[in-house]
Amino acid sequence: MNFIKKIFENQTDDVVHNKFTRFSIGTFENRALCQLTKTAKNLKIKTSFEYANEFVAYLANTIEDKTRIVGMILCTSDISPELPFEVERKNAMGLKKYLFDHDLTKEQILNLYEKFPDALILFNFSTTAGTLKIKQKAPKAGKAGKGEEEPKADYCILTTTNFDLTKEFAFDASNFKKFFAKHTFVIESVNVPKEYETDFNLARKMAKRKGKIIREINIDGKGQKSEINFEA
C-alpha cells in the first residue's frame, strides 16, 4: 500500500513508478505526508493525496457485498467510454471530474483502481473495517507548515481498527502514540526510452526517474531523518 515503504525496501513496481510520472528534475519538499494517531479502539491515518488510490483499494477489499460510494474520479483524460456505468461529468481547470453516488461491489471498485492508474480515485465510504474520507478537490503542491508547525496531512483520512497498518506507514518506528512523516523527492535524472522520445505524453509516463528520497519522521516529539537512493 505504501509506495515509500516499497522504495525503502527496494521493491519498486508499477505503483511506485506512477507516483513519480508528474516530476521533472528538481527538489520537491513536503511530499507523501502521513500522520498516525493511536487510541485504544482505532488507528487514524491522515495523509496527503498520494495515498488516495491505495486507501480506496485497501478498504474496497473489505467490502462484503456492496457499499455506498460518494466521491469522484479526477483525471486529465476522457474515461467515459471505459466506465461500466453512467456518471455525471464536470470539467474544471483542465481536469475532468466523474461524480459517483452509487452502491458498488469490491470488484467494481478494484476494477476502477486497476483500469485508471493515472487518475485520482477520491471515494468516501465505510465498511466493517473502517471509514475513508477524501477531499473532493484537486490536490495542491506540498506546502510548508506555519512557523514551526509541520505541514498538514489532511487530504485523506482513514480510520480503522486494523492496527497492523501501523507497520505499513511507520515501518521505521514502534511503540508510539503519535507519528508524523514527510518526504523530500530529489529527482536527479529523467531517462526516457528511445522508443518514446518523440511522444511527449508517453515520454513523461514511461521515463525512469533517478534520485533520492529524504524521509523525516517525528515520533512522539522526537525527530529522525533517513534517505535512500531510488529509480522508478
N, C-alpha and C positions, 0 to 999 in steps of 0.2 A: 504493500500500500504506500509506503513512504519512500519516494524516489531518493531522498537524501540518504536514508539508511542503506539503500541499494548501492549508492556510489561509495559510501564508506566501507561497504563490504565487497567492493569490486564486482558487483553483479549488475552491470548496466544492461538494459534491454530497450525495447521499443518505447515503453512508457517513459523511461528516463530520457531517451533521445527526444521525444516530443516535448518535454518540458523546456528544452533549450532552443527550439527552432526559431523563436522570436528574437534571439540575441545575436548581436554583431560583436566585433572585438571591443572590449571595454571592461569596466568595472561596474558592477550592479549591486548596490547595497540594499539591505533590509528586504531580503527575499526569503521565501519559504518560512514565514513566521509561524511559530507554534507555541501555544501556552496550554499547559496541563494543570488542572486543579483536581485534587482527590478529596472526596468526602467519604463518609462511612458507607454510603449507599451507591454512589456512582462516580464516574470519571467524566469530566468535562474537557473536551479538546477544542480549543479555539485556534483557528489558523487563518492565514491569508489565502488568496484564491487558488494557489497552485494545487491544493489538495482536494478541490471540489469534486472532480470526477471520480477519484478513488474512494472518497467518502460515500458517494452515491452507489458505486458498485459494491462496496462493503455492506452497506445497510440493505441494499436490494437482495443480497444473498441470504438475508434473514427473513424475507417475506414468505409466509406460509401459503397464502392463497393470492389475494390481491390487497393493495392498499391505495389510498387516495394520494395522488401526486399533484402538487401545486407548484408551479415554477416555470422555468423556460430553458430552452437550449439557445445559447448565444454563439454566433459564428459569423464569418465573413462571406460565406458562400450560400447558394440556394440549395437547401437539402430537402425541399418539399417533395420532389419526386421519390425520394428514398424513405420517407416516413411511412409507417404502416397504417396510419390513420390521419384524418384531417385535424389540423390545429390552426389556431389564429396566428397570423404572422404580422409583425410590425418591423419597420425599418427605422433606424436611428443612428446618426453619426457614422454611416458606412457599415454598420453592423445589422445583422438580421436576428430578430428575436422570434422564437417559436414558442408560443404560450401553451402551457399544459394545465389542465384541470380534469384529470382522468383517473379512473381506477385501473392500475396496471399490475401485471404479474412480475415476478422476479425475472422471468425470461425476457419479457418485453423491455424492461429497463436495461438489463445486461446487453441486449441486442443493440440498443441505442448507444451504450457505452463503447461497445466494440466497433460499431459502424462509423462513429464520428469522433475519432481520437483527437482531432484538431479543434473541436468545439468545446465550449464550457457547458457542462450539464448542471444547471442550477435548480435542483429539485428539493423541495421541502416535503418531508414525510416522516412517518413514525412506524415502528414495528415493535414487537415484544422485546427487541434487543436495544432499542434506543430511539432517539429523535434527532433529526438532522434539519438545521436551519441554515440557509444560504442566502446572502443578499441578492436581490433581483436587479442588479445593475452591473455595467461593465466595470471591472476592477481597474484601479489606478496603480501607477508605478509605486514601488516601495518608498514610503516616506519615513523620515526620522521622527522619533518621539519628541515631545516638547521638553526642553530643558534636559534633565537627567532621566526622564521617563523613557521607557522602551517604546518602540513603535507598536501600534495597535494590531493585534491579531484578532480580527472580529468579522472577517468575511464569511467564514464557515464556523458553525458551532455544532459539534456532535456531542450529545450527552448519552452515555451508555453505561450499562452495568458490567461490560466486559473490560475488566481491569488489565487483561492481557495486552490490550492495545498500548498500555504504557510502554512496553518494551519496543513497540514499533516506532515511537516518536522520541522517547527518552532512552534510546538504546545505549547511551553512554552515562547513564545516571541511575541511581536506585535510592529507595528509602527517602522520599521527599513528599512534601505536601503541595508545593508549587514549583513549576518548571517552566522555563521560557527558552526558546531557541530562535536565533536569527542567523541569516547566512549572507555572505557576500560571494557573488559569482564573478570570478575573474576569467574572462574569455581572452585567451592569448592568440588563438588562431582559428580560422574557419576554413576547412578544407572541403572543396566541392568536387565530387567525382566528375571526371571529364565528360561523361555522357549527359550531364545535367547543366553544363556551363552556359548553354545558350537559352535556357529557360529559367527566368528569374524565380518564379514560384517554386519550381522543383528544386532549383539550386538551394534556396533557403531551407526547404523541407528536408532534403537529403544530405546536406552538408554535415560534416562531423566537427563539433566544437571541441577544442582542447584548452585546458586551463586548470584552475584550481577552485575548490570550494573552501571558504573560510567559515567555520562554524563557531558561533559564540553562544554559550548556554549560561543560564543562571539557575542555580539550584538552591531554593530557599534563601536567596540573597547572596550566594557565593558564585562568582563568575569563573568561567573556564573557556579556553579557546583551543581549537584544533583546526587542522587543514589537511586537505588531500588533493592530489592531482587527479584529473579525470579526463576522459574522452567519451563523448556521446553524440 
